[in-house]
Amino acid sequence: MLEEIRSQSLLKGVRGRPPADREAIVDTLLRINQLVTDFPEIVEMDINPLMVYERGQGAMALDMRLVLKS
């Protein structure tokens, strides 16, 4: 999936910046998948931005919105 996004070249490191922690992005996506599987009442989730640090340093959701089924 990461290879298909337009900004994937930024994740590989450009203009002297180190590569992003792609493993942390994958881990975040897998954990979100598990969360929405375990809690089907979640109907919408928005994480913006997901701050991704350099390789080996992880990622952090800086803001998140969750909508539950009423």
N, C-alpha and C positions, 0 to 999 in steps of 0.2 A: 504494500500500500504506500509506503513512504517513497518508493521510487516513482510513483505515479503523480505526486503532487508537483505543481509548478515550481514551488520554492525548494525542492529537494536539493538543489545545488547549494543553497545556503546552509543546509544541514551538514554538508560535506566539508564546509569551511571555505570561505572566500576572503580575498583581500587581507590575508594574514591572520584571519580569525581561526581559532581551532575548530575542529569538527564538533558538532553537537552530540549529545548523549542520545543516540538513536535507540539504544537499548531501553533507556528510561521512557522514551515515547511509546515504544511497543509495550512495555510493562504497564504504563498508564492506561493504554487502550484496552489491554487484557483485564485490568482491574475494573475499569468502567463496565466492560462487558459482563464481568461476574456480578458486579453490583446491580445492574439492571435485570440480570437473570434472577438473582436472589430476591429482588424487590420489584415485582411486576407492576406495582402501583406507581412507579416512576414512569411518567409519560414524556417528559422532556428534560434535557440537561444541557446546559451551556457552560463551557469552561472557556473563559477569555480574559486574559491570555493564559496560556500554559507556557511558563518560562522554562526553557530548556537550556541547561548549562553545558559546559564542555564535557567531552567524553569522560565517563566515570564519575561525574559530579551530580547526576540526577536531573530531576525536573520538579517544578512546583506550580500548582494551580494558584494564580494570584486572585482570581475572582471566579465565582461559580454561581449558577442559578439552577434550581431544581424545581420541577413542577410535578406534583403528585395527582393521581386520579382522584376526583372528588366523589 
